[in-house]
Structures are given as C-alpha cells and as structure tokens.
Amino acid sequence: MTGVTLKNVVKKYGQTQVIHGVDLTIEDGEFCVFVGPSGCGKSTLLRMVAGLEETTSGQINIGARDVTHTDPAERGVAMVFQTYALYPHMTVEENMGFGLKMNGVSKAEIDQKVGKASEILQLGDYLSRKPAALSGGQRQRVAIGRAIVRGPEVFLFDEPLSNLDAELRVDMRVEIARLHDELDATMIYVTHDQVEAMTLADKIVVLRAGHIEQVGAPMHLFEDPDNKFVAGFIGSPSMNFLNGTATNKGATIDATGQDIETSVTPDAGAVLVGLRPNVIALKEDEDGPLTVSLTEKLGGVSYTYAKTKTGERIVVEVRGAEALQAGTKVSMAFDPAQAYFFDAETEQRLR
C-alpha cells in the first residue's frame, strides 16, 4: 500500500484546459472521494492517476515513485469502471484470473488469489457461472475481484455504482466500505453522488470546473464549508440561500425582514444567508412572508417547499408533524447560530 501525491497537475486538450494546477495528497490507506457535478474534471483526474490520460504538466507520485509518464500497467494501480467490462464467454473464476494468466502467473497462484478475492467478496458460490447468470451487483463484485487479485498499491473506482438500481447501490456501498476496512488499501473513488461521498470517504475532494474547491473529512465539509458551492453541494437536500443585507450587528434577510445578529458579516453590502433544511421551523401565519408550494411525504420525514415573495425557494425538513398544505402562508424560525453567511459577489464564506 502507498499514498498518492499530485503536484500542480494540469490537463489540456489542445488549447482547452480542464484541470487547473491541482495539488493533493492522499495518505497511505486513505479512502479519498472525488466529488462534483458533471464536467468538473473528477474522472479526468482519476484517469490521469491511472495513466489513461496524459498529464500535460505537473507531477503524479504513487508512494516515492514519480509515475507522471509511466505506463499504466507499471503504476501499481487497478481500476474499476462504471461498466463491468466482463468477458461474457468466461466464468467468474476465469474473468477474475484472466489478467494474471496473461501475465504468466502460475495456475496455483491464480487459484489462490482468486479464491481469496472470492471469499472477501462472497463470490464463492458463483465462480462457475458466466456473467449473464449474475445480477448487476454480482457483476460489479466480479469486476472489483478482478482488481483485488492484481494486488495493486492503489484502487481506483470510476462511478462504479452508477448502473445499479437504488437498493443495490446501498448494498454495494456497504460492500465497498467493508472491502476498504478489510484490505486497508488506498482507494480513490469518483462519484457525482454526494451521499456516496459522505458515507464512504475518509477525505472528500470537491471539484468544480477543474479546480479543487475544498478538501476535508465529510462532516468537516458539511459543517464548515469554505464557499457557497461546497455548502450547496454537500448535504441533501441542499442548503437554502437567501439574499440578505449586512448591518453593523449582522444581517437582515431581505424577503422576511428577520435580523440575525452575528460578528462575521461585513459592515455593509449584500450577503447570502445559508440555512440547512433541518434547522428551519415553519409556522402557519396569515401574514407570513412565505407560501407553501408543496410537501413531499417520505414516511418518517417530509420536505416542505415554500417560496418568498421575491421567488426564492426554501426547503424545510419536517419530522413527525402534520404536513402543511400548498398555498398556506407561513413564517419561519431558526437558531441564528446555525446560519451561514457568504459574500454575495465572491460567494466565499464570511467567518
């Protein structure tokens, strides 16, 4: 096992730059997740670590080795893709051991490594089956097993759960987390799903337009975001953002007139007030500044969507209360200590 270091890594396609001077250290044995919206560069960055994309400039180290221009097969990495890429005419056992066979590894060693991987992934009963006889989750486990038998220094996952249904995704998240605990291996995992990032990662790297916005542990990013983008991306449902005006004591929410005393806002100017859906309480109020649009009932929790007079949308998480009907006028309350403030122009957090 070993860590991964990226130093001022740049990727260009012709004159178009898609990765902008990324610096990142992933520790030995760490589970690091690249997360961000489509087109942010997370898969490109992963493929650069794998050697499947050429690095325009900068340096990539795996352990003490500079692998920036090293052939992918010599980097000591194994990659699991979104598509399973299994050979349909081969059994599970043959699929898992094929790479080793092509490299001239003895049958006895292949059998030993495939047996160990199948035990870890609970595939022992399926070794004689072909991919067509497997579920989607089982096929993905075979693809992961194929990576395990190679004994890589670093595992790379490129949105491996995207093709699975919701229930299987939950099951496979648990499997991958268990696999990391059992192997204690360095893993880099790409996803656009922030729930996967929050539940799997030791470290999350939030990317936007080829830049790193913030790096940190999942709850650190949730509780202490550096800017509006990170605050809105990490957490489900997303943080609410309301226009506000700074005062000498704090800020006033423009749409509701609520004053929030705090020491972190500037002396003057426009600010954005951020409120997580779970910190807001709604109350029926004939003169209230908000109007309920709809309520989604999801069993133990409901999400109420309301709008301000100026058209700003607010999502509120409600537990154990009767759902508010569409068209109801409401006011909102929250603990000022749980409000976040961002510069309206730069969108950077005001601390």
Secondary structure, DSSP 8 states (H G I E B T S, - for coil): ---EEEEEEEEEETTEEEEEEEEEEE-TT-EEEEE-STTSSHHHHHHHHHTSS--SEEEEEETTEE-TTS-GGGTTEEEE-SS----TTS-HHHHHHHHHHHTT--HHHHHHHHHHHHHHTT-GGGTT--GGGS-HHHHHHHHHHHHHTT--SEEEEESTTTTS-HHHHHHHHHHHHHHHHHH--EEEEEES-HHHHHHH-SEEEEEETTEEEEEE-HHHHHHS-SBHHHHHHSSSS--EEEEEEE-SSEEEETTT--EEE-SSS-SSSEEEEEE-GGG-EEEE-TT-SEEEEEEEE-SS-EEEEEEETT--EEEEEE-SS----TT-EEEEE--GGG-EEEETTT-BB--
